[in-house]
Amino acid sequence: FLSNYGSAPLLTPDTSFSACNGSVDGVCNTANIQNFYNAYVTHYDILGTPPFSPTAGPTNQNYYAAGLCHSTIAGYSDWYLPAVCEMGADNALPESGCGTLASPVIQNIQNSLVGSGIITLTGTYYSSTQLSTNSNYAWLHTFDNSGGSALLVARKSTRGGIRCVRSLGF
């Protein structure tokens, strides 16, 4: 369950949440994040002041990363916030479990698109994967057109970039 800093549970497990392999399944992660934010209003406007007290009802999807990705973009509605290993492998923090640039655990954006020169993308972007040892933090990936790659973690409350993706089904 999700709790509010040790107080009574806000949400108990139910059938609307799926067991995800959080490091590699951004579609599942995004669905679970959507389910939570559809059940609770976590804050009332983008410039709200903490602490935020959740109440029943949906949070505006423009207020959280997975919600933005769940929007219709360029006429498509099957976008999601990618998992950390879908974004890239790891050269600095091997505890991510994403492998290395030379030997990633799954096909990823950095190796397949950025590092090969198919797309140009630089910057650091949030994934849909939270840090397993501290739920206040999420994994981020730094894209580098020169073939470099880095994973890092940051507090979820820190504003940052996102890149929404969709499967092309090849």
C-alpha positions as CSV (number, residue, x, y, z in Angstrom):
1,F,0.0,0.0,0.0
2,L,1.0,3.6,-0.3
3,S,1.0,5.6,2.9
4,N,1.2,9.2,4.0
5,Y,4.5,9.2,5.9
6,G,3.5,6.4,8.3
7,S,-0.1,7.4,8.9
8,A,-3.1,5.4,7.8
9,P,-2.8,3.8,4.4
10,L,-4.0,6.0,1.5
11,L,-4.4,3.1,-0.9
12,T,-4.6,-0.6,-0.4
13,P,-3.7,-3.1,-3.2
14,D,-6.5,-3.9,-5.6
15,T,-6.9,-5.3,-9.1
16,S,-6.3,-1.9,-10.8
17,F,-2.6,-2.2,-10.0
18,S,-0.3,-4.6,-11.8
19,A,3.0,-6.2,-10.7
20,C,5.6,-4.6,-13.0
21,N,9.2,-5.3,-13.6
22,G,9.8,-1.6,-12.9
23,S,13.2,-1.3,-14.6
24,V,12.1,-2.6,-18.0
25,D,8.3,-2.1,-18.3
26,G,7.4,1.5,-18.8
27,V,3.9,0.7,-20.1
28,C,3.0,-1.2,-16.9
29,N,4.7,1.5,-14.7
30,T,2.8,4.3,-16.5
31,A,-0.5,2.4,-16.0
32,N,0.1,2.0,-12.3
33,I,1.0,5.7,-11.9
34,Q,-2.1,6.7,-13.8
35,N,-4.3,4.5,-11.6
36,F,-2.9,6.1,-8.5
37,Y,-3.3,9.7,-9.7
38,N,-6.8,8.9,-11.1
39,A,-7.8,7.8,-7.6
40,Y,-6.3,10.8,-5.7
41,V,-5.8,14.5,-6.1
42,T,-2.3,15.0,-4.8
43,H,-2.1,18.7,-5.2
44,Y,-4.4,21.3,-6.7
45,D,-2.3,23.4,-8.9
46,I,1.2,23.2,-10.4
47,L,2.4,26.0,-8.0
48,G,0.9,24.5,-4.9
49,T,2.7,24.6,-1.6
50,P,3.8,21.3,0.2
51,P,2.7,19.3,2.1
52,F,0.1,18.1,-0.3
53,S,-2.7,16.1,1.3
54,P,-4.3,13.6,-1.1
55,T,-8.1,13.5,-1.4
56,A,-10.4,11.4,-3.5
57,G,-10.6,12.3,-7.1
58,P,-8.3,12.5,-10.1
59,T,-5.2,14.7,-10.3
60,N,-5.0,16.8,-13.4
61,Q,-2.8,14.8,-15.7
62,N,-0.8,17.9,-16.6
63,Y,0.7,17.9,-13.1
64,Y,2.7,14.7,-13.3
65,A,5.1,13.1,-15.8
66,A,3.2,9.9,-16.6
67,G,0.0,12.0,-17.0
68,L,1.6,14.2,-19.6
69,C,2.8,11.1,-21.5
70,H,-0.7,9.6,-21.3
71,S,-2.1,12.6,-23.2
72,T,-2.7,12.5,-27.0
73,I,0.4,13.7,-28.7
74,A,0.6,14.3,-32.4
75,G,-2.6,12.4,-32.9
76,Y,-1.5,9.2,-31.0
77,S,-2.8,8.2,-27.6
78,D,-0.4,5.2,-26.9
79,W,2.5,7.1,-25.4
80,Y,4.1,6.2,-22.0
81,L,6.9,7.3,-19.7
82,P,9.7,4.8,-20.4
83,A,11.3,2.6,-17.7
84,V,14.9,3.3,-16.8
85,C,16.4,0.4,-18.8
86,E,14.2,1.3,-21.8
87,M,16.1,4.6,-21.8
88,G,19.6,3.3,-21.7
89,A,22.2,1.2,-19.9
90,D,24.5,2.2,-17.2
91,N,28.1,3.2,-17.1
92,A,28.2,4.9,-13.7
93,L,25.6,3.2,-11.4
94,P,25.7,-0.6,-12.0
95,E,23.0,-1.1,-9.3
96,S,20.3,0.0,-11.8
97,G,20.4,-3.5,-13.3
98,C,20.3,-2.1,-16.9
99,G,23.6,-3.5,-17.9
100,T,26.3,-1.5,-19.7
101,L,26.4,0.3,-23.1
102,A,28.3,-2.7,-24.5
103,S,25.9,-5.2,-22.9
104,P,22.5,-3.7,-22.1
105,V,19.7,-5.9,-20.6
106,I,17.2,-4.8,-23.2
107,Q,17.1,-2.8,-26.4
108,N,17.1,0.9,-25.4
109,I,16.8,4.5,-26.7
110,Q,20.4,5.4,-26.1
111,N,22.0,2.4,-27.9
112,S,19.4,2.0,-30.7
113,L,18.5,5.6,-31.6
114,V,20.8,8.2,-30.0
115,G,24.2,6.4,-30.0
116,S,23.7,5.2,-33.6
117,G,22.9,8.7,-34.8
118,I,19.3,8.0,-35.9
119,I,18.0,10.8,-33.6
120,T,19.7,13.7,-31.9
121,L,18.8,13.9,-28.2
122,T,20.8,15.4,-25.3
123,G,19.8,16.1,-21.8
124,T,18.6,14.4,-18.7
125,Y,15.1,13.0,-18.4
126,Y,13.0,11.2,-15.8
127,S,12.0,7.5,-16.2
128,S,8.9,5.8,-14.8
129,T,11.1,3.8,-12.4
130,Q,11.5,4.7,-8.8
131,L,14.6,3.8,-6.8
132,S,13.9,0.5,-5.0
133,T,15.7,1.6,-1.9
134,N,14.0,5.0,-1.5
135,S,10.5,5.6,-2.9
136,N,11.1,9.4,-2.8
137,Y,13.6,9.1,-5.7
138,A,13.3,8.2,-9.4
139,W,15.8,7.1,-12.0
140,L,16.9,9.6,-14.7
141,H,18.9,9.0,-17.9
142,T,21.3,11.4,-19.5
143,F,21.4,11.1,-23.3
144,D,24.5,12.0,-25.1
145,N,24.9,12.0,-28.9
146,S,28.6,11.1,-28.7
147,G,27.6,7.6,-27.4
148,G,28.1,8.3,-23.7
149,S,25.3,7.4,-21.3
150,A,24.6,7.9,-17.6
151,L,21.9,7.0,-15.1
152,L,21.3,8.9,-11.9
153,V,18.6,9.4,-9.3
154,A,16.8,12.5,-8.1
155,R,14.0,13.3,-5.7
156,K,10.6,12.9,-7.4
157,S,9.7,16.4,-6.3
158,T,12.6,17.9,-8.4
159,R,11.4,19.3,-11.6
160,G,13.0,17.8,-14.7
161,G,12.5,16.8,-18.3
162,I,10.6,13.9,-19.6
163,R,10.5,12.1,-23.0
164,C,7.4,10.2,-23.8
165,V,7.7,7.1,-26.1
166,R,5.5,4.7,-27.9
167,S,6.1,1.3,-29.4
168,L,6.1,1.1,-33.1
169,G,5.5,-2.7,-33.0
170,F,8.3,-3.9,-35.3
